[in-house]
Amino acid sequence: MAAGNRPFRVLLTVRVKPGMAAGFEKVWAEGSEEVTAQEANLGHTLARSAQEDDVYYVVSDWTDRDAFLAFESSPGHVLHRERLHPYRESGSLALMHVLEDGR
């Protein structure tokens, strides 16, 4: 694992097209197993904003940046992103090194 045994964290913010939230959640869940099957993946979650029903946050932790980038460009993940694309109005990706985790 990266620096000091702290994970590399990815935060994806997605704005889903109005009325398409249920479909987005379903397709996201269908691809979840592929993420968690990755040896370098330490877990991931899907959360919906408490302020905007059409905004979602995907947080995933990885052993290191290179492992995440390899997964992100893998054929299976590219296919999953393509399946999610019709639901997305916009999105942004933040990559970060966890410095402290409160444990």
BELHUNOR-V107161 format. One record per run of one state. SS is the DSSP state (alpha for helix, beta for strand, coil for the rest). FROM is the first residue (numbers start at 1). TO is the last residue. If there is no record, write none. Layout:
# BELHUNOR-V107161
<<SS & FROM & TO> <SS & FROM & TO>>
This chain:
# BELHUNOR-V107161
<<coil & 1 & 2> <alpha & 3 & 5> <coil & 6 & 7> <beta & 8 & 16> <coil & 17 & 20> <alpha & 21 & 36> <coil & 37 & 40> <beta & 41 & 48> <coil & 49 & 54> <beta & 55 & 62> <coil & 63 & 64> <alpha & 65 & 72> <coil & 73 & 74> <alpha & 75 & 85> <coil & 86 & 87> <beta & 88 & 97> <coil & 98 & 103>>
